[in-house]
Amino acid sequence: MNLFLLASALVVSLIIAIATRRTKNTYAQSEQEFWEKEHAANSVRRKPLDDLNYLAIPLDTLPISLHTDNNTIASCIDTIVELSKSPVVNLTGISNTDLKLKYGAPNITLLTLYDQRYTLLAQTLQKWANELISIGDTNAAREVLEYAVSTQTDVSGTYKCLASIYSDMGDTDSIRALLPVAETLNTPLKASIIDSLNSYLK
């Protein structure tokens, strides 16, 4: 019995050792491939940024004139107005390495700035909508959230809030219309967003 246990322990140890070695080899290979790709990306010269999907913030259709006596809403509107004056691009899910390969290493600082502005835009839109909901203006919140979705935001709260509003309206068609948008998202949150939307259709 002791010999059997010893043999079993040796087999388990061998399996673990083999698995560990394979993991290390896989990691080493992935790391080498990454650095090779990064080195190639750093050698790419500046390229035109004409094909970027620059976002136009529709100040004429967003409810920027409503509830400006609310400090939170006023702050959000100020941020949105300022962002509308500068280039904003949603680069969510695209690595810096891939950006450098496509647009050239010298453009990475500018591209990062564009993406940071988008992150601020998405977060501000959600904050604005949350405050509108808290004061009971779901119509204005819906307008803000619908614009956020049109930019392909990956803020899960945006989809949940909008689906909730549609659900209260009895508008299941609009909830279903959010699913194709969620399917195109380039984010690890995609599955949870889709699950959340489906929960409103059950």
C-alpha positions in Angstrom: 0.0 0.0 0.0 2.8 2.4 0.9 4.5 1.6 -2.4 1.3 2.3 -4.3 0.9 5.6 -2.5 4.6 6.5 -3.3 4.2 5.5 -6.9 1.0 7.6 -7.2 2.8 10.6 -5.6 5.6 10.3 -8.1 3.2 10.1 -11.0 1.4 13.2 -9.8 4.7 15.0 -9.3 5.8 14.1 -12.8 2.5 15.3 -14.3 2.8 18.6 -12.4 6.5 19.0 -13.5 5.6 18.4 -17.1 2.6 20.8 -17.0 4.8 23.5 -15.3 7.5 23.1 -17.9 4.9 23.4 -20.7 3.5 26.5 -19.1 6.9 28.1 -18.8 7.8 27.3 -22.4 4.5 28.7 -23.6 4.9 31.9 -21.5 8.5 32.3 -22.8 7.4 31.9 -26.4 4.6 34.4 -25.9 6.9 36.9 -24.3 9.4 36.5 -27.1 6.7 37.0 -29.7 5.5 40.1 -27.9 8.9 41.7 -27.7 9.6 40.9 -31.4 6.3 42.6 -32.3 7.0 45.5 -30.0 10.4 46.0 -31.6 8.9 46.0 -35.1 6.2 48.4 -33.9 8.8 50.9 -32.6 10.4 51.0 -36.0 7.3 52.0 -37.9 7.4 55.6 -39.1 4.6 58.1 -38.6 1.5 57.5 -40.7 -1.6 59.6 -41.5 -4.4 59.4 -39.0 -7.1 60.2 -41.5 -8.9 56.9 -41.2 -9.5 57.2 -37.4 -13.1 57.2 -36.3 -13.2 60.7 -34.8 -16.3 61.2 -32.6 -18.5 64.2 -33.2 -20.2 65.0 -29.9 -23.8 66.2 -30.8 -24.2 69.1 -28.5 -27.4 70.1 -30.4 -29.2 66.8 -29.5 -27.8 66.1 -26.0 -29.8 67.7 -23.1 -27.1 70.2 -22.2 -29.6 72.9 -21.3 -31.5 70.8 -18.7 -31.0 70.8 -14.9 -27.9 73.0 -15.0 -28.7 74.1 -11.5 -27.6 70.6 -10.4 -23.8 70.8 -9.7 -23.1 67.2 -10.8 -25.0 67.7 -14.1 -23.5 71.1 -14.7 -20.0 69.7 -14.2 -20.7 66.8 -16.6 -22.0 69.2 -19.2 -18.9 71.4 -18.9 -16.7 68.4 -19.5 -18.7 67.2 -22.5 -18.6 70.7 -24.1 -14.8 70.9 -23.6 -14.3 67.4 -25.1 -16.3 68.5 -28.1 -13.6 71.0 -29.0 -10.8 68.3 -29.3 -10.3 65.1 -31.3 -11.8 62.1 -29.4 -11.3 58.5 -30.6 -12.5 55.2 -29.1 -9.5 52.9 -29.2 -10.7 50.5 -26.5 -9.2 47.1 -26.7 -6.4 48.1 -29.2 -3.0 47.7 -27.7 -0.3 50.3 -28.0 1.8 47.9 -30.0 -1.0 47.4 -32.6 -1.5 51.2 -32.7 2.2 51.8 -33.4 2.2 49.1 -36.1 -0.7 50.7 -37.9 0.0 54.4 -37.3 3.7 54.6 -36.5 5.5 54.8 -33.2 5.7 58.7 -33.2 1.9 58.9 -33.1 1.4 56.8 -30.0 1.4 59.8 -27.6 -1.2 61.6 -29.6 -3.3 58.4 -30.0 -3.1 57.8 -26.3 -4.4 61.3 -25.7 -7.3 60.7 -28.1 -8.2 57.5 -26.3 -7.9 59.1 -22.8 -10.4 61.7 -23.9 -12.8 59.0 -25.0 -12.4 57.3 -21.6 -13.3 60.6 -20.0 -16.2 61.0 -22.4 -17.7 57.5 -21.6 -17.3 57.9 -17.9 -18.8 61.4 -17.9 -21.8 60.3 -20.0 -22.5 57.6 -17.5 -22.2 59.9 -14.5 -24.5 62.4 -16.2 -27.1 59.7 -17.0 -26.9 58.4 -13.4 -27.6 61.9 -12.0 -30.5 62.4 -14.4 -32.0 59.1 -13.4 -31.6 60.0 -9.7 -33.6 63.2 -10.2 -36.3 61.4 -12.2 -35.6 62.6 -15.7 -35.3 59.3 -17.5 -36.1 60.8 -20.9 -33.0 63.0 -20.8 -31.0 60.1 -19.3 -32.1 57.9 -22.2 -30.8 60.5 -24.7 -27.4 60.6 -23.0 -27.2 56.8 -22.8 -28.2 56.3 -26.4 -25.4 58.6 -27.5 -22.9 56.7 -25.3 -24.0 53.4 -26.9 -23.5 54.9 -30.4 -19.9 55.5 -29.5 -19.5 51.8 -28.7 -18.8 52.4 -25.0 -17.7 49.4 -23.0 -19.1 50.9 -19.7 -21.4 48.1 -18.7 -23.5 50.4 -16.5 -24.5 52.3 -19.7 -26.2 49.2 -21.2 -27.8 48.2 -17.9 -29.3 51.6 -17.3 -30.5 52.0 -20.9 -32.0 48.5 -20.9 -33.7 49.2 -17.6 -35.3 52.4 -19.0 -36.4 50.5 -22.1 -37.8 47.7 -19.9 -39.9 50.3 -17.9 -41.2 51.6 -21.2 -42.1 48.1 -22.3 -39.8 48.5 -25.3 -38.2 45.1 -25.7 -37.3 45.8 -29.4 -34.9 48.5 -28.3 -33.3 46.2 -25.8 -32.8 43.6 -28.6 -31.3 46.4 -30.8 -28.5 46.8 -28.2 -27.3 43.2 -28.6 -25.7 43.7 -32.0 -23.9 46.7 -30.6 -22.6 44.7 -27.6 -21.5 41.9 -30.0 -19.1 44.2 -31.7 -17.4 45.5 -28.6 -13.7 44.9 -28.3 -13.6 44.3 -24.5 -13.4 41.5 -21.9 -16.7 42.9 -20.6 -18.6 42.0 -23.8 -20.0 38.7 -22.4 -21.3 40.2 -19.2 -22.9 43.1 -21.0 -24.7 40.6 -23.4 -25.8 38.5 -20.4 -27.1 41.6 -18.7 -29.1 42.6 -21.8 -30.5 39.1 -22.2 -31.7 39.2 -18.6 -34.1 42.0 -19.5 -35.6 39.8 -22.3 -36.5 36.8 -20.2 
